[in-house]
Amino acid sequence: MRDSLNLMNGGKGSEFDVLGCQIKFRAEASSGHGHVNTPAEIVEYMLNEAAALRSKNPSLDDKQIATLLALQFAGEKLALEKELQESFSTLHKNASHALQLIEEVCPSTT
């Protein structure tokens, strides 16, 4: 889908043609917590997903594709947030249990 990724460099951001809309997209600065996707990577991913959706439903127009993708991405984001919260909760429980076991084996002298 790279052919439909129309990138125009502009000032501090990049401008993309996404499903007929001109979008100016600035890269986010890395906060040191892993990989930050470039605007081109994000747009290319979205366009690939749009192409896959369009191949299954060729009668959809760009607005319908964009709306369905927004709902899909929102659902994926919410599922990942829920999974992350569950992972943190499990980690906290396991750490508390491990600390309790350590205290049983080596009681504190305070």
LUMZAZA-846943 format. One record per atom (N, C-alpha, C): residue in one letter; atom name; x negated, y, z negated. Coordinates in nm, 3 decimals. Layout:
<nodes>
+---+----+---------+---------+---------+
| r |  a |       x |       y |       z |
+---+----+---------+---------+---------+
| A | CA |       X |       Y |       Z |
...
+---+----+---------+---------+---------+
</nodes>
This chain:
<nodes>
+---+----+---------+---------+---------+
| r |  a |       x |       y |       z |
+---+----+---------+---------+---------+
| M |  N |  -0.082 |  -0.119 |   0.000 |
| M | CA |   0.000 |   0.000 |   0.000 |
| M |  C |  -0.087 |   0.125 |   0.000 |
| R |  N |  -0.217 |   0.108 |   0.003 |
| R | CA |  -0.309 |   0.222 |  -0.002 |
| R |  C |  -0.281 |   0.322 |   0.111 |
| D |  N |  -0.230 |   0.276 |   0.227 |
| D | CA |  -0.204 |   0.366 |   0.339 |
| D |  C |  -0.102 |   0.473 |   0.303 |
| S |  N |  -0.006 |   0.441 |   0.216 |
| S | CA |   0.095 |   0.540 |   0.182 |
| S |  C |   0.055 |   0.624 |   0.062 |
| L |  N |  -0.065 |   0.602 |   0.011 |
| L | CA |  -0.115 |   0.682 |  -0.100 |
| L |  C |  -0.183 |   0.805 |  -0.042 |
| N |  N |  -0.108 |   0.912 |  -0.032 |
| N | CA |  -0.157 |   1.034 |   0.030 |
| N |  C |  -0.210 |   1.125 |  -0.079 |
| L |  N |  -0.343 |   1.134 |  -0.090 |
| L | CA |  -0.407 |   1.211 |  -0.196 |
| L |  C |  -0.464 |   1.339 |  -0.139 |
| M |  N |  -0.431 |   1.449 |  -0.205 |
| M | CA |  -0.489 |   1.577 |  -0.168 |
| M |  C |  -0.551 |   1.638 |  -0.292 |
| N |  N |  -0.681 |   1.661 |  -0.290 |
| N | CA |  -0.747 |   1.720 |  -0.407 |
| N |  C |  -0.704 |   1.864 |  -0.418 |
| G |  N |  -0.670 |   1.902 |  -0.538 |
| G | CA |  -0.629 |   2.039 |  -0.559 |
| G |  C |  -0.670 |   2.088 |  -0.695 |
| G |  N |  -0.764 |   2.176 |  -0.702 |
| G | CA |  -0.802 |   2.237 |  -0.828 |
| G |  C |  -0.836 |   2.138 |  -0.935 |
| K |  N |  -0.764 |   2.148 |  -1.047 |
| K | CA |  -0.793 |   2.064 |  -1.163 |
| K |  C |  -0.724 |   1.929 |  -1.158 |
| G |  N |  -0.631 |   1.912 |  -1.067 |
| G | CA |  -0.560 |   1.785 |  -1.058 |
| G |  C |  -0.562 |   1.733 |  -0.917 |
| S |  N |  -0.488 |   1.629 |  -0.895 |
| S | CA |  -0.474 |   1.570 |  -0.763 |
| S |  C |  -0.328 |   1.575 |  -0.727 |
| E |  N |  -0.301 |   1.594 |  -0.600 |
| E | CA |  -0.163 |   1.598 |  -0.555 |
| E |  C |  -0.135 |   1.475 |  -0.472 |
| F |  N |  -0.022 |   1.411 |  -0.498 |
| F | CA |   0.014 |   1.286 |  -0.432 |
| F |  C |   0.152 |   1.300 |  -0.369 |
| D |  N |   0.172 |   1.230 |  -0.260 |
| D | CA |   0.305 |   1.216 |  -0.201 |
| D |  C |   0.358 |   1.083 |  -0.251 |
| V |  N |   0.455 |   1.089 |  -0.342 |
| V | CA |   0.511 |   0.969 |  -0.402 |
| V |  C |   0.660 |   0.963 |  -0.368 |
| L |  N |   0.696 |   0.868 |  -0.285 |
| L | CA |   0.835 |   0.849 |  -0.244 |
| L |  C |   0.897 |   0.979 |  -0.197 |
| G |  N |   0.820 |   1.055 |  -0.120 |
| G | CA |   0.871 |   1.178 |  -0.063 |
| G |  C |   0.860 |   1.301 |  -0.151 |
| C |  N |   0.807 |   1.287 |  -0.271 |
| C | CA |   0.791 |   1.400 |  -0.362 |
| C |  C |   0.643 |   1.435 |  -0.375 |
| Q |  N |   0.612 |   1.563 |  -0.370 |
| Q | CA |   0.476 |   1.607 |  -0.392 |
| Q |  C |   0.455 |   1.618 |  -0.543 |
| I |  N |   0.362 |   1.540 |  -0.595 |
| I | CA |   0.337 |   1.532 |  -0.739 |
| I |  C |   0.195 |   1.576 |  -0.768 |
| K |  N |   0.178 |   1.676 |  -0.856 |
| K | CA |   0.044 |   1.714 |  -0.900 |
| K |  C |   0.017 |   1.640 |  -1.028 |
| F |  N |  -0.095 |   1.570 |  -1.033 |
| F | CA |  -0.123 |   1.477 |  -1.142 |
| F |  C |  -0.263 |   1.506 |  -1.194 |
| R |  N |  -0.274 |   1.535 |  -1.322 |
| R | CA |  -0.404 |   1.557 |  -1.384 |
| R |  C |  -0.446 |   1.433 |  -1.460 |
| A |  N |  -0.575 |   1.403 |  -1.451 |
| A | CA |  -0.629 |   1.290 |  -1.526 |
| A |  C |  -0.632 |   1.326 |  -1.673 |
| E |  N |  -0.599 |   1.230 |  -1.759 |
| E | CA |  -0.609 |   1.251 |  -1.903 |
| E |  C |  -0.751 |   1.224 |  -1.948 |
| A |  N |  -0.796 |   1.302 |  -2.043 |
| A | CA |  -0.930 |   1.280 |  -2.097 |
| A |  C |  -0.930 |   1.153 |  -2.181 |
| S |  N |  -1.037 |   1.079 |  -2.174 |
| S | CA |  -1.050 |   0.958 |  -2.252 |
| S |  C |  -1.064 |   0.994 |  -2.399 |
| S |  N |  -0.990 |   0.924 |  -2.483 |
| S | CA |  -0.999 |   0.948 |  -2.627 |
| S |  C |  -1.095 |   0.851 |  -2.692 |
| G |  N |  -1.168 |   0.775 |  -2.611 |
| G | CA |  -1.262 |   0.678 |  -2.665 |
| G |  C |  -1.198 |   0.548 |  -2.706 |
| H |  N |  -1.071 |   0.529 |  -2.671 |
| H | CA |  -0.998 |   0.408 |  -2.710 |
| H |  C |  -0.966 |   0.321 |  -2.590 |
| G |  N |  -1.067 |   0.291 |  -2.510 |
| G | CA |  -1.045 |   0.201 |  -2.398 |
| G |  C |  -1.037 |   0.275 |  -2.267 |
| H |  N |  -0.997 |   0.202 |  -2.165 |
| H | CA |  -0.993 |   0.252 |  -2.028 |
| H |  C |  -0.875 |   0.347 |  -2.008 |
| V |  N |  -0.901 |   0.459 |  -1.944 |
| V | CA |  -0.795 |   0.550 |  -1.903 |
| V |  C |  -0.781 |   0.537 |  -1.753 |
| N |  N |  -0.661 |   0.508 |  -1.707 |
| N | CA |  -0.638 |   0.492 |  -1.564 |
| N |  C |  -0.644 |   0.627 |  -1.494 |
| T |  N |  -0.699 |   0.626 |  -1.374 |
| T | CA |  -0.705 |   0.748 |  -1.294 |
| T |  C |  -0.567 |   0.775 |  -1.234 |
| P |  N |  -0.540 |   0.900 |  -1.198 |
| P | CA |  -0.412 |   0.928 |  -1.131 |
| P |  C |  -0.393 |   0.841 |  -1.006 |
| A |  N |  -0.499 |   0.821 |  -0.928 |
| A | CA |  -0.487 |   0.739 |  -0.807 |
| A |  C |  -0.448 |   0.595 |  -0.841 |
| E |  N |  -0.505 |   0.539 |  -0.948 |
| E | CA |  -0.470 |   0.402 |  -0.989 |
| E |  C |  -0.324 |   0.394 |  -1.031 |
| I |  N |  -0.278 |   0.493 |  -1.104 |
| I | CA |  -0.139 |   0.494 |  -1.151 |
| I |  C |  -0.043 |   0.505 |  -1.034 |
| V |  N |  -0.071 |   0.598 |  -0.942 |
| V | CA |   0.017 |   0.616 |  -0.827 |
| V |  C |   0.014 |   0.493 |  -0.737 |
| E |  N |  -0.103 |   0.436 |  -0.716 |
| E | CA |  -0.112 |   0.316 |  -0.634 |
| E |  C |  -0.032 |   0.201 |  -0.695 |
| Y |  N |  -0.041 |   0.183 |  -0.827 |
| Y | CA |   0.038 |   0.080 |  -0.896 |
| Y |  C |   0.187 |   0.104 |  -0.873 |
| M |  N |   0.229 |   0.229 |  -0.892 |
| M | CA |   0.370 |   0.262 |  -0.875 |
| M |  C |   0.416 |   0.236 |  -0.732 |
| L |  N |   0.334 |   0.275 |  -0.634 |
| L | CA |   0.371 |   0.253 |  -0.494 |
| L |  C |   0.375 |   0.105 |  -0.460 |
| N |  N |   0.287 |   0.025 |  -0.517 |
| N | CA |   0.290 |  -0.120 |  -0.495 |
| N |  C |   0.418 |  -0.180 |  -0.553 |
| E |  N |   0.455 |  -0.134 |  -0.672 |
| E | CA |   0.580 |  -0.181 |  -0.733 |
| E |  C |   0.701 |  -0.138 |  -0.649 |
| A |  N |   0.696 |  -0.015 |  -0.596 |
| A | CA |   0.804 |   0.034 |  -0.511 |
| A |  C |   0.815 |  -0.051 |  -0.384 |
| A |  N |   0.701 |  -0.086 |  -0.326 |
| A | CA |   0.702 |  -0.169 |  -0.205 |
| A |  C |   0.759 |  -0.308 |  -0.234 |
| A |  N |   0.724 |  -0.364 |  -0.349 |
| A | CA |   0.777 |  -0.496 |  -0.386 |
| A |  C |   0.929 |  -0.489 |  -0.405 |
| L |  N |   0.974 |  -0.383 |  -0.470 |
| L | CA |   1.118 |  -0.366 |  -0.493 |
| L |  C |   1.190 |  -0.343 |  -0.360 |
| R |  N |   1.129 |  -0.262 |  -0.273 |
| R | CA |   1.190 |  -0.234 |  -0.142 |
| R |  C |   1.197 |  -0.360 |  -0.056 |
| S |  N |   1.096 |  -0.448 |  -0.067 |
| S | CA |   1.098 |  -0.570 |   0.015 |
| S |  C |   1.211 |  -0.663 |  -0.028 |
| K |  N |   1.248 |  -0.659 |  -0.155 |
| K | CA |   1.359 |  -0.741 |  -0.205 |
| K |  C |   1.494 |  -0.676 |  -0.176 |
| N |  N |   1.496 |  -0.543 |  -0.168 |
| N | CA |   1.620 |  -0.467 |  -0.149 |
| N |  C |   1.597 |  -0.356 |  -0.046 |
| P |  N |   1.588 |  -0.391 |   0.084 |
| P | CA |   1.553 |  -0.291 |   0.185 |
| P |  C |   1.654 |  -0.178 |   0.202 |
| S |  N |   1.775 |  -0.195 |   0.151 |
| S | CA |   1.876 |  -0.090 |   0.169 |
| S |  C |   1.864 |   0.022 |   0.065 |
| L |  N |   1.777 |   0.006 |  -0.035 |
| L | CA |   1.763 |   0.110 |  -0.138 |
| L |  C |   1.689 |   0.231 |  -0.082 |
| D |  N |   1.736 |   0.351 |  -0.120 |
| D | CA |   1.664 |   0.471 |  -0.080 |
| D |  C |   1.559 |   0.506 |  -0.185 |
| D |  N |   1.477 |   0.606 |  -0.155 |
| D | CA |   1.366 |   0.641 |  -0.244 |
| D |  C |   1.413 |   0.680 |  -0.384 |
| K |  N |   1.525 |   0.751 |  -0.394 |
| K | CA |   1.578 |   0.792 |  -0.524 |
| K |  C |   1.619 |   0.671 |  -0.607 |
| Q |  N |   1.683 |   0.574 |  -0.545 |
| Q | CA |   1.723 |   0.452 |  -0.615 |
| Q |  C |   1.601 |   0.372 |  -0.658 |
| I |  N |   1.501 |   0.363 |  -0.570 |
| I | CA |   1.377 |   0.292 |  -0.604 |
| I |  C |   1.312 |   0.360 |  -0.724 |
| A |  N |   1.300 |   0.493 |  -0.720 |
| A | CA |   1.236 |   0.567 |  -0.830 |
| A |  C |   1.311 |   0.546 |  -0.961 |
| T |  N |   1.443 |   0.548 |  -0.956 |
| T | CA |   1.524 |   0.529 |  -1.077 |
| T |  C |   1.506 |   0.388 |  -1.133 |
| L |  N |   1.511 |   0.288 |  -1.046 |
| L | CA |   1.493 |   0.150 |  -1.091 |
| L |  C |   1.354 |   0.127 |  -1.148 |
| L |  N |   1.252 |   0.187 |  -1.085 |
| L | CA |   1.116 |   0.174 |  -1.137 |
| L |  C |   1.101 |   0.244 |  -1.272 |
| A |  N |   1.163 |   0.360 |  -1.287 |
| A | CA |   1.157 |   0.431 |  -1.416 |
| A |  C |   1.219 |   0.344 |  -1.525 |
| L |  N |   1.331 |   0.281 |  -1.496 |
| L | CA |   1.395 |   0.193 |  -1.594 |
| L |  C |   1.309 |   0.070 |  -1.623 |
| Q |  N |   1.250 |   0.013 |  -1.519 |
| Q | CA |   1.161 |  -0.104 |  -1.537 |
| Q |  C |   1.042 |  -0.067 |  -1.623 |
| F |  N |   0.975 |   0.045 |  -1.591 |
| F | CA |   0.857 |   0.087 |  -1.666 |
| F |  C |   0.893 |   0.121 |  -1.810 |
| A |  N |   1.009 |   0.185 |  -1.831 |
| A | CA |   1.052 |   0.217 |  -1.967 |
| A |  C |   1.076 |   0.089 |  -2.047 |
| G |  N |   1.139 |  -0.010 |  -1.985 |
| G | CA |   1.161 |  -0.138 |  -2.052 |
| G |  C |   1.031 |  -0.206 |  -2.089 |
| E |  N |   0.935 |  -0.203 |  -1.996 |
| E | CA |   0.804 |  -0.262 |  -2.023 |
| E |  C |   0.733 |  -0.190 |  -2.137 |
| K |  N |   0.741 |  -0.057 |  -2.138 |
| K | CA |   0.677 |   0.022 |  -2.243 |
| K |  C |   0.739 |  -0.010 |  -2.379 |
| L |  N |   0.870 |  -0.015 |  -2.385 |
| L | CA |   0.936 |  -0.046 |  -2.512 |
| L |  C |   0.901 |  -0.186 |  -2.561 |
| A |  N |   0.893 |  -0.282 |  -2.470 |
| A | CA |   0.856 |  -0.419 |  -2.509 |
| A |  C |   0.713 |  -0.423 |  -2.562 |
| L |  N |   0.622 |  -0.350 |  -2.498 |
| L | CA |   0.483 |  -0.345 |  -2.545 |
| L |  C |   0.472 |  -0.278 |  -2.682 |
| E |  N |   0.549 |  -0.170 |  -2.702 |
| E | CA |   0.548 |  -0.103 |  -2.833 |
| E |  C |   0.599 |  -0.195 |  -2.942 |
| K |  N |   0.705 |  -0.270 |  -2.912 |
| K | CA |   0.760 |  -0.365 |  -3.009 |
| K |  C |   0.658 |  -0.474 |  -3.040 |
| E |  N |   0.593 |  -0.526 |  -2.936 |
| E | CA |   0.492 |  -0.630 |  -2.954 |
| E |  C |   0.375 |  -0.577 |  -3.038 |
| L |  N |   0.335 |  -0.453 |  -3.014 |
| L | CA |   0.226 |  -0.392 |  -3.090 |
| L |  C |   0.265 |  -0.379 |  -3.237 |
| Q |  N |   0.386 |  -0.332 |  -3.264 |
| Q | CA |   0.433 |  -0.319 |  -3.403 |
| Q |  C |   0.435 |  -0.455 |  -3.472 |
| E |  N |   0.482 |  -0.558 |  -3.402 |
| E | CA |   0.485 |  -0.692 |  -3.459 |
| E |  C |   0.343 |  -0.743 |  -3.487 |
| S |  N |   0.251 |  -0.712 |  -3.398 |
| S | CA |   0.111 |  -0.753 |  -3.418 |
| S |  C |   0.051 |  -0.683 |  -3.539 |
| F |  N |   0.078 |  -0.553 |  -3.555 |
| F | CA |   0.030 |  -0.480 |  -3.672 |
| F |  C |   0.089 |  -0.536 |  -3.800 |
| S |  N |   0.216 |  -0.568 |  -3.796 |
| S | CA |   0.282 |  -0.625 |  -3.914 |
| S |  C |   0.221 |  -0.759 |  -3.951 |
| T |  N |   0.199 |  -0.845 |  -3.852 |
| T | CA |   0.136 |  -0.976 |  -3.876 |
| T |  C |  -0.005 |  -0.959 |  -3.929 |
| L |  N |  -0.080 |  -0.866 |  -3.871 |
| L | CA |  -0.216 |  -0.839 |  -3.918 |
| L |  C |  -0.215 |  -0.794 |  -4.063 |
| H |  N |  -0.124 |  -0.705 |  -4.098 |
| H | CA |  -0.115 |  -0.655 |  -4.235 |
| H |  C |  -0.082 |  -0.769 |  -4.332 |
| K |  N |   0.015 |  -0.855 |  -4.294 |
| K | CA |   0.051 |  -0.968 |  -4.380 |
| K |  C |  -0.068 |  -1.062 |  -4.399 |
| N |  N |  -0.137 |  -1.093 |  -4.287 |
| N | CA |  -0.251 |  -1.184 |  -4.296 |
| N |  C |  -0.365 |  -1.125 |  -4.379 |
| A |  N |  -0.390 |  -0.996 |  -4.363 |
| A | CA |  -0.495 |  -0.930 |  -4.441 |
| A |  C |  -0.459 |  -0.929 |  -4.589 |
| S |  N |  -0.334 |  -0.903 |  -4.621 |
| S | CA |  -0.290 |  -0.905 |  -4.761 |
| S |  C |  -0.304 |  -1.044 |  -4.821 |
| H |  N |  -0.266 |  -1.144 |  -4.743 |
| H | CA |  -0.276 |  -1.282 |  -4.791 |
| H |  C |  -0.423 |  -1.320 |  -4.812 |
| A |  N |  -0.510 |  -1.281 |  -4.717 |
| A | CA |  -0.653 |  -1.311 |  -4.730 |
| A |  C |  -0.710 |  -1.242 |  -4.853 |
| L |  N |  -0.672 |  -1.119 |  -4.878 |
| L | CA |  -0.720 |  -1.046 |  -4.997 |
| L |  C |  -0.672 |  -1.115 |  -5.124 |
| Q |  N |  -0.548 |  -1.161 |  -5.124 |
| Q | CA |  -0.494 |  -1.232 |  -5.240 |
| Q |  C |  -0.574 |  -1.361 |  -5.265 |
| L |  N |  -0.607 |  -1.435 |  -5.159 |
| L | CA |  -0.686 |  -1.557 |  -5.175 |
| L |  C |  -0.826 |  -1.526 |  -5.228 |
| I |  N |  -0.886 |  -1.420 |  -5.177 |
| I | CA |  -1.019 |  -1.380 |  -5.225 |
| I |  C |  -1.014 |  -1.344 |  -5.373 |
| E |  N |  -0.910 |  -1.271 |  -5.414 |
| E | CA |  -0.898 |  -1.232 |  -5.553 |
| E |  C |  -0.874 |  -1.352 |  -5.646 |
| E |  N |  -0.808 |  -1.456 |  -5.591 |
| E | CA |  -0.786 |  -1.577 |  -5.670 |
| E |  C |  -0.920 |  -1.650 |  -5.691 |
| V |  N |  -1.004 |  -1.654 |  -5.589 |
| V | CA |  -1.132 |  -1.723 |  -5.596 |
| V |  C |  -1.233 |  -1.641 |  -5.675 |
| C |  N |  -1.235 |  -1.514 |  -5.654 |
| C | CA |  -1.329 |  -1.424 |  -5.721 |
| C |  C |  -1.252 |  -1.313 |  -5.790 |
| P |  N |  -1.197 |  -1.340 |  -5.909 |
| P | CA |  -1.116 |  -1.237 |  -5.974 |
| P |  C |  -1.198 |  -1.113 |  -6.005 |
| S |  N |  -1.134 |  -1.004 |  -5.999 |
| S | CA |  -1.194 |  -0.875 |  -6.028 |
| S |  C |  -1.228 |  -0.867 |  -6.178 |
| T |  N |  -1.337 |  -0.803 |  -6.214 |
| T | CA |  -1.379 |  -0.793 |  -6.356 |
| T |  C |  -1.342 |  -0.658 |  -6.417 |
| T |  N |  -1.247 |  -0.591 |  -6.362 |
| T | CA |  -1.208 |  -0.460 |  -6.418 |
| T |  C |  -1.105 |  -0.472 |  -6.524 |
+---+----+---------+---------+---------+
</nodes>
